[in-house]
Amino acid sequence: MHYFQYHDSELYCEEVPLRRIAESVGTPFYIYSHGTLKRHFEAFDGAFQGLERLVCYSAKANSSQAILRLFARLGGGLDIVSGGELFRGLQAGIAPGKIVYSGVGKRIDEIDYALQTGIRMLNLESVEELHLVHQRAETLGKRAPIAIRVNPDVDPLTHPYISTGLKKNKFGIDTAAALEAYRLAATLPWVDIVGIDCHIGSQITQAAPFRDALASLMELIRELAQTGIRIRTLDMGGGLGITYNDEQPPDPADYGKAVREALAGTELALILEPGRVLVGNAGVLVTRVLYRKTGDSKEFVIVDAGMNDLLRPSLYDAYHHVQPVVHPQGGARMVADVVGPICESGDFLARNREMAPVNSGDLLAVMSAGAYGYSMSSNYCSRLRVAEVMAAGNRFEVIRRRETYADLVAGESVPGFLA
Ligand SMILES: *Cc1c(COP(=O)(O)O)cnc(C)c1O
């Protein structure tokens, strides 16, 4: 459910016509629906009602200050994968005790930053990292609260680039080795074992992989208990998928039920790290058609947003609905590639897409672009990163201004020998 709907053939975000935002901020821009974000957070969090839980929103899906602030207000914590995301979370007012830190390649400065800040838990992904965290904790005189990220070797049945819980993936420590890592951790005075963690992949549209991962983790928790290691917190990671086209992912409620069943009779506190499911369908990328072009065998719609603004189609061959912001009156539907201005053949937003007829100057909405959209955007081809806007009811505000040409060179300098 989201609040991007047509009224009288015009697409609105809540009560604001997207056309009006385009007139005010120019194109392209990302628009997020406050009401949708709030609804998604509450539905997800509510699915775990009764359990001791913390919903740590995964910052990398969309790390906008406004969105982090909104989730923080709703009681959420944060799942981070870098020092930069820790900074963003603290800036947005998220309590350090609600922040968990995953990632295979944490640097010393990032580990120190996390320890000094006093975050809830570091999710460790290798034995070398465990040793380093122990050593830094001792140096700083701050005990490190840790979990081991377990790779349960389950197939999340998703795109290979976003599966993370298979043996061949770089993430986590496999189940047998994790047992050893916990035994080692138990001997290290400066680490405090608080949890166990997994994250098996992203855009998961079936319940079975989650069930399998849960079963595997619960088994490991029992084995650890037998060796005297008590796990207090289970971090299930993120990964719940959304509908981009015709996928039918499990409801948060169904997912919650599976978790509830697995945790019955335990006293485990639960951490969840949803990203996409909270923000994906709460955001849209609005772009303007620059040109139409008919090739030898193809129809092209050339728009002012490109792969640097929304990488998912190019990177994962991902599908996004592309819809007119104002429905045309009549005209035959057409089949076209919707492409950006970038000098790469991989620069497309949709391919061989049947769509309503469009002309230069028309606005198009690229739907379901709230997750891994702006956060993956770049300045490739010295394109300015676009504006981000949030709408609530009949109001809208820019939450990140469009970059300027001056921003492009702001961090650069010419070496003295070239002056
Ligand atoms: C990316 C990521 C998430 C969020 O994944 P979604 O599929 O967006 O829910 C959660 N935890 C970790 C460790 C991640 O890397």
The ligand as a MOL file (V3000), in Angstrom:
LIG
                    3D

  0  0  0     0  0            999 V3000
M  V30 BEGIN CTAB
M  V30 COUNTS 15 15 0 0 0
M  V30 BEGIN ATOM
M  V30 1 C 21.2990 -4.2650 3.0500 0
M  V30 2 C 21.1540 -4.8490 4.3910 0
M  V30 3 C 19.9140 -4.8710 5.0330 0
M  V30 4 C 18.6420 -4.3680 4.3980 0
M  V30 5 O 18.2390 -5.1810 3.3370 0
M  V30 6 P 16.8160 -4.9570 2.6630 0
M  V30 7 O 16.7540 -6.0090 1.6290 0
M  V30 8 O 16.8030 -3.5930 2.0860 0
M  V30 9 O 15.7840 -5.1320 3.7270 0
M  V30 10 C 19.8630 -5.3600 6.3270 0
M  V30 11 N 20.9720 -5.8440 6.9570 0
M  V30 12 C 22.1750 -5.8620 6.3380 0
M  V30 13 C 23.3440 -6.3880 7.0580 0
M  V30 14 C 22.3130 -5.3640 5.0550 0
M  V30 15 O 23.5090 -5.3980 4.4490 0
M  V30 END ATOM
M  V30 BEGIN BOND
M  V30 1 1 1 2
M  V30 2 1 2 3
M  V30 3 2 2 14
M  V30 4 1 3 4
M  V30 5 2 3 10
M  V30 6 1 4 5
M  V30 7 1 5 6
M  V30 8 2 6 7
M  V30 9 1 6 8
M  V30 10 1 6 9
M  V30 11 1 10 11
M  V30 12 2 11 12
M  V30 13 1 12 13
M  V30 14 1 12 14
M  V30 15 1 14 15
M  V30 END BOND
M  V30 END CTAB
M  END
